[in-house]
């Protein structure tokens, strides 16, 4: 495909252009703050803080500056085109969206918010479209299996969103207001600070839009979202810490159902409390109790889906020199009590409305510089589909002070959802869990002002769960193979911030030789931002290859390229204004289709202006 070929050439040229800049930057060894930005601490990959090169994983961090500059209307706009990530949606602004990591499905990867898993127990995947990006401070994307750390569904990877940390002193207020195309309005406010060992962060946001048509000739499909966050913790003189988190989003989205407007009311939330105790100088223990809830009321079909996941997780961290051992246990309960699937042809409640999962796990992080070893093992026992053992082994070798070679092998599994097992007319209670094996080789170059990272991998999945035509039960497909290559580059040079990524993925059904449906095999992304005193200017270019709507690979959806532009002006202390133009070239692009063959249309050119007060 010409678009993707040109993107690959552009990425190569971009990377080569950065090399002399990086060599020049290496001489500036005193730029420690820049080095930290380009080799950030990440938590999700290993359950413990590790720099990107020490994590021995393929990771991407989207920090607070990135989120603030891009100021997207949806979380999926941040993720689209990142290494190994593919996004598809049934239109813009609150319409059903899916995130695929390394060719897996939306319910084969995890979404976590401050360590709490968020998903629908009926569908299995998270509702990305209902998350307001302004409620989060940063995002970590970990590619590759993490079943031995997080249990079911971490086949393709994990995305973790972190809410705003408390600022020192205070209280510090944050306020923003703005709007733009499609009669869109956005408001948000927050307050954070710390005093005497107590840290707090509170925030709220409201988003409303008339939306755009999702079908040619159709009417506008609106969306509104109101979100609230409360987060507080206290550290005692002994070093013990307690805290809580609560995040809720609710609203209404309109969508096209067979040519008519339909509405869904939704609510999703995460809430948790934790306590952490330093038992000794080398042993700390943490207990977290949490609940995630996903609720939707579909007024067209008369369905009510209310799922709750309650979790108790106990982690113990023991350190000795440069080595670290984490051992723990987890209890999880999924419930769909009171849910009904709606009107004909699938009227009725679920045959079984609750299940629990018990697990124990352990991880060793060993440092024998220049060799690092990470090994983990987990046992899960689920009353609905039996037990599973997952594990991983990663080896890292520092070739020199700037280059780290890594190799890993990991297993994971995907749990059948309540829909897979019990949806009336479709569910199959005899389904087996999907299991996977992944091998990966990677290398990272880390310098003062720039980095690059490359990885190749293969994932083999047994018993892939596939929904069939109406009247036929869900079934397991014997074998699926996914191969891929990922490349990312980033640099901080003078007042420039540069980033580029390219991905090739080959998700193949081994029985037919066809590509898995709705997966693009090629993508690229380029982000450029420039500070100009009180101003900043920037833009993103995202390219996506073609995909197939059907498993037979006869219904092809073309690729596309998107250009997003942004600018900001700090016109007074603590005051700034921002302008974003999404899809600046007004590209008509499609990632999914209706069952009748019509395209789900995404929004064309959209401009938004906002004014902000606070840090």
TASULQUI-V544660 format. One record per backbone hydrogen bond with DSSP energy under -0.5 kcal/mol. CO is the residue of the C=O (numbers start at 1). NH is the residue of the N-H. If there is no record, write none. Layout:
BEGIN
CO:NH  CO:NH
END
This chain:
BEGIN
1:5  2:6  3:7  4:8  5:9  6:10  7:11  8:12  9:13  10:14  11:15  12:16  13:17  14:18  15:19  16:19  16:20  17:21  18:22  19:23  20:24  21:25  22:26  23:27  24:27  25:28  27:29  28:31  30:32  31:35  32:36  33:37  34:38  35:39  40:52  42:50  43:46  43:47  50:42  51:55  52:57  53:56  57:59  58:143  60:141  61:63  62:139  63:67  64:68  65:69  66:70  67:71  74:77  74:78  75:78  75:79  76:80  79:82  82:85  84:102  85:81  86:100  88:98  89:91  96:90  98:88  99:101  100:86  100:102  101:104  105:108  106:109  108:155  108:156  108:157  110:159  111:118  112:114  112:161  113:116  115:117  116:113  119:121  120:124  121:418  122:419  125:120  126:128  127:130  128:131  130:132  131:75  131:133  132:135  133:136  135:164  138:162  139:62  140:142  140:160  141:60  141:143  142:158  143:58  146:149  146:150  147:151  151:154  153:155  154:146  154:147  156:144  157:110  158:142  159:112  160:140  161:114  162:137  162:138  169:194  171:173  172:192  174:190  175:613  176:188  177:611  178:186  179:609  180:183  180:184  181:184  182:210  182:211  184:180  185:208  186:178  187:206  188:176  189:204  190:174  191:202  192:172  193:200  195:198  197:235  198:195  199:233  200:193  201:231  202:191  203:229  204:189  205:227  206:187  207:225  208:185  209:223  212:221  214:601  215:218  220:222  221:212  222:254  223:209  224:252  225:207  226:250  227:205  228:248  229:203  230:246  231:201  232:244  233:199  234:236  234:242  236:239  240:236  241:276  242:234  243:274  244:232  245:272  246:230  247:270  248:228  249:268  250:226  251:266  252:224  253:264  255:257  255:262  256:258  257:260  260:257  262:255  263:299  263:300  264:253  265:297  266:251  267:295  268:249  269:293  270:247  271:291  272:245  273:289  274:243  275:287  276:241  277:279  277:285  280:283  282:319  283:279  283:280  284:317  285:277  286:315  287:275  288:313  289:273  290:311  291:271  292:309  293:269  294:307  295:267  296:298  296:305  297:265  297:299  298:302  298:303  301:343  303:298  304:306  304:340  305:296  307:294  308:335  309:292  310:333  311:290  312:331  313:288  314:329  315:286  316:318  316:327  317:284  318:325  320:323  323:320  324:365  325:318  326:363  327:316  328:361  329:314  330:359  331:312  332:357  333:310  334:355  335:308  336:339  339:350  340:304  343:346  348:341  353:336  355:334  356:383  357:332  358:381  359:330  360:379  361:328  362:377  363:326  364:366  364:375  365:324  366:368  366:373  368:371  370:398  371:368  372:396  373:366  374:394  375:364  376:392  377:362  378:390  379:360  380:388  381:358  382:386  386:382  388:380  390:378  391:411  392:376  393:409  394:374  395:407  396:372  397:399  397:405  402:446  403:399  403:400  404:444  405:397  406:442  407:395  408:440  409:393  410:438  412:436  413:153  414:434  417:421  418:422  419:423  420:428  422:351  423:426  423:427  426:474  428:431  434:414  435:462  436:412  437:460  438:410  439:458  440:408  441:456  442:406  443:454  444:404  444:446  445:447  445:452  449:492  450:447  451:490  452:445  453:488  454:443  455:486  456:441  457:484  458:439  459:461  459:482  460:437  461:480  462:435  464:477  466:475  469:472  475:466  477:464  478:463  479:510  479:511  480:461  481:508  482:459  483:506  484:457  485:504  486:455  487:502  488:453  489:500  490:451  491:498  493:496  495:531  496:493  497:529  498:491  499:527  500:489  501:525  502:487  503:523  504:485  506:483  506:508  507:516  508:481  508:510  509:512  509:513  514:509  516:519  518:520  521:505  522:545  523:503  524:543  525:501  526:541  527:499  528:539  529:497  530:537  532:534  532:535  534:570  535:532  536:568  537:530  538:566  539:528  540:564  541:526  542:562  543:524  544:560  546:521  547:557  548:518  550:553  554:556  555:549  555:550  556:558  557:547  560:544  562:542  563:584  564:540  565:581  566:538  567:579  568:536  569:571  569:577  572:575  574:614  575:572  576:612  577:569  578:610  579:567  580:608  581:565  581:584  582:606  583:586  587:589  589:602  592:600  594:597  598:594  599:601  600:591  606:582  607:181  608:580  609:179  610:578  611:177  612:576  613:175
END
